[in-house]
């Protein structure tokens, strides 16, 4: 069996789990609690070299709870989206999350490093440490004057999605809807267009994964950076609103951008269901299609670990070698698998951030 290829991952949600763990966060991060997808020991043992760690602002609980799992196991579905969260409510939560991020690095005793440049990432990988990039999944913590964007950039923010699926003052996300295209509403607001320009000026990567199709094309017109969807799949294989059309995938490739394969079953399975009881054949079909349309230099991995249900044969981070082996079974060859596993992401960040 060939040696494990290091994986650089486009998206995970472990920070939210650590924040929710309270006094048990050390057990979760440093020892593993058995139920989640990620923890530091399993990352180091499974070839997880680094990735984008999301700061996400949960919506307040209002009204009767909705059983999302039951709905997504019985397509068609169209889940209601939460209301917009104002920056005055989101900023304190983001700051709290940043405190957890700093604690993760400190508690790791050198085994995990927050990175602000590609040089930082390569140094961490060379030292055998996990390299983390600070990402905002939704720009709720940014106010209309954009001053907070500069503050968070100074604190290490290097990647930003204008929206999670709920609306923001910057734009509109896609609902969790199957079957559906991503053409679900209006594009960026005037504030959203200003946000894109300011991210370009600061060289903050713009993540298009949850943005609707009109917003995607607004960014494409405005941005001078490569187009990136950190955790989205191919709509031609699975007709989810969250997946990318061939036209979008082609634009990503033409701009030197990236699409990261999302491990969420509902974006992989052709039937749109959430259940983990699936083979890896749909995973292979998504990879094959994304490579065909975007190009072999523009496809990577974007697991959505700790934020989604994953195929039973992958599970958590310990399943990365299984995924690498599946790509070997596709006869992609070691050089291309290495590109998908980490090489393409690092080159994309050099193009976006500079060396």
JODALIN-V396537 format. One record per residue. RES is the residue in one letter. PHI is phi as a letter, one per 40 degrees, with the letter a starting at -180 (* if undefined). NEAR is the number of other C-alpha atoms within 8 Angstrom. Layout:
[[RES:PHI:NEAR] [RES:PHI:NEAR]]
This chain:
[[X:*:2] [X:c:3] [X:c:4] [X:c:8] [X:c:8] [X:d:10] [X:b:12] [X:b:12] [X:b:16] [X:c:15] [X:a:14] [X:a:15] [X:b:14] [X:c:12] [X:c:12] [X:c:11] [X:c:9] [X:c:12] [X:c:10] [X:c:6] [X:c:9] [X:f:7] [X:c:5] [X:c:7] [X:c:10] [X:c:9] [X:c:9] [X:c:12] [X:c:12] [X:c:11] [X:b:10] [X:g:13] [X:b:7] [X:g:4] [X:b:4] [X:c:9] [X:c:9] [X:b:13] [X:a:12] [X:c:12] [X:c:9] [X:c:11] [X:d:14] [X:c:12] [X:c:8] [X:b:12] [X:g:12] [X:c:14] [X:c:14] [X:i:13] [X:i:12] [X:c:13] [X:b:13] [X:c:14] [X:c:14] [X:b:10] [X:c:9] [X:c:4] [X:c:7] [X:c:4] [X:c:5] [X:b:5] [X:g:4] [X:c:4] [X:c:6] [X:b:4] [X:c:6] [X:c:7] [X:d:7] [X:c:7] [X:c:10] [X:c:13] [X:c:10] [X:b:8] [X:c:11] [X:c:8] [X:a:11] [X:a:8] [X:c:9] [X:c:6] [X:c:7] [X:c:6] [X:c:7] [X:d:8] [X:b:9] [X:c:8] [X:c:10] [X:c:8] [X:c:9] [X:c:12] [X:c:11] [X:c:8] [X:c:9] [X:c:12] [X:c:8] [X:c:8] [X:c:12] [X:c:9] [X:c:8] [X:c:11] [X:c:9] [X:c:8] [X:c:8] [X:d:10] [X:c:13] [X:c:8] [X:c:8] [X:c:10] [X:f:7] [X:g:8] [X:c:9] [X:a:14] [X:b:11] [X:c:9] [X:b:12] [X:b:10] [X:a:8] [X:c:12] [X:c:7] [X:c:10] [X:c:13] [X:c:8] [X:c:8] [X:c:13] [X:c:12] [X:c:7] [X:c:6] [X:g:9] [X:c:13] [X:c:14] [X:b:15] [X:b:13] [X:b:15] [X:c:14] [X:b:13] [X:b:12] [X:c:12] [X:h:12] [X:c:13] [X:d:14] [X:c:12] [X:c:11] [X:c:10] [X:c:6] [X:c:5] [X:g:9] [X:d:8] [X:c:10] [X:c:8] [X:c:8] [X:c:8] [X:c:9] [X:c:11] [X:c:7] [X:c:6] [X:h:10] [X:c:14] [X:b:12] [X:a:13] [X:a:14] [X:c:16] [X:d:15] [X:a:17] [X:c:12] [X:c:12] [X:c:13] [X:c:12] [X:b:13] [X:c:10] [X:b:15] [X:i:15] [X:b:16] [X:c:12] [X:c:15] [X:c:13] [X:c:12] [X:b:13] [X:a:12] [X:c:11] [X:a:8] [X:c:12] [X:c:12] [X:c:9] [X:b:9] [X:i:7] [X:c:9] [X:c:13] [X:c:14] [X:c:9] [X:c:7] [X:c:10] [X:c:12] [X:c:13] [X:c:8] [X:c:10] [X:d:12] [X:c:10] [X:c:8] [X:c:11] [X:d:12] [X:c:7] [X:c:7] [X:g:9] [X:c:14] [X:c:13] [X:b:12] [X:c:12] [X:b:12] [X:d:11] [X:c:11] [X:c:16] [X:c:15] [X:c:10] [X:c:11] [X:c:13] [X:d:11] [X:c:9] [X:c:11] [X:c:11] [X:d:8] [X:c:6] [X:c:9] [X:c:10] [X:b:5] [X:b:9] [X:d:13] [X:c:14] [X:b:13] [X:b:11] [X:c:15] [X:a:15] [X:a:15] [X:b:16] [X:c:14] [X:c:14] [X:c:7] [X:c:11] [X:b:14] [X:c:13] [X:c:16] [X:d:15] [X:c:16] [X:c:14] [X:c:12] [X:c:10] [X:d:10] [X:c:7] [X:c:8] [X:c:14] [X:c:10] [X:c:10] [X:d:16] [X:c:14] [X:c:8] [X:c:9] [X:g:11] [X:c:12] [X:a:18] [X:b:18] [X:b:16] [X:c:15] [X:c:13] [X:c:15] [X:c:13] [X:d:15] [X:c:13] [X:b:15] [X:b:15] [X:c:11] [X:d:9] [X:c:7] [X:g:17] [X:c:11] [X:c:11] [X:d:10] [X:c:9] [X:c:6] [X:a:8] [X:c:8] [X:c:9] [X:d:6] [X:c:11] [X:d:9] [X:c:11] [X:c:9] [X:c:13] [X:d:10] [X:d:8] [X:c:10] [X:c:14] [X:c:11] [X:c:8] [X:c:10] [X:c:15] [X:h:10] [X:c:10] [X:c:11] [X:b:14] [X:b:16] [X:a:16] [X:b:16] [X:a:16] [X:d:14] [X:g:14] [X:d:15] [X:g:11] [X:b:8] [X:a:9] [X:c:11] [X:b:12] [X:d:15] [X:d:9] [X:c:8] [X:b:12] [X:g:10] [X:c:11] [X:c:13] [X:c:11] [X:c:11] [X:d:13] [X:c:10] [X:c:9] [X:c:9] [X:c:11] [X:c:8] [X:c:10] [X:c:11] [X:c:11] [X:c:7] [X:c:7] [X:g:6] [X:c:9] [X:g:7] [X:c:7] [X:c:6] [X:c:9] [X:c:12] [X:c:11] [X:c:13] [X:c:14] [X:c:14] [X:a:13] [X:c:9] [X:c:14] [X:c:13] [X:c:9] [X:c:8] [X:c:12] [X:c:10] [X:c:10] [X:c:10] [X:c:11] [X:c:11] [X:g:6] [X:c:7]]
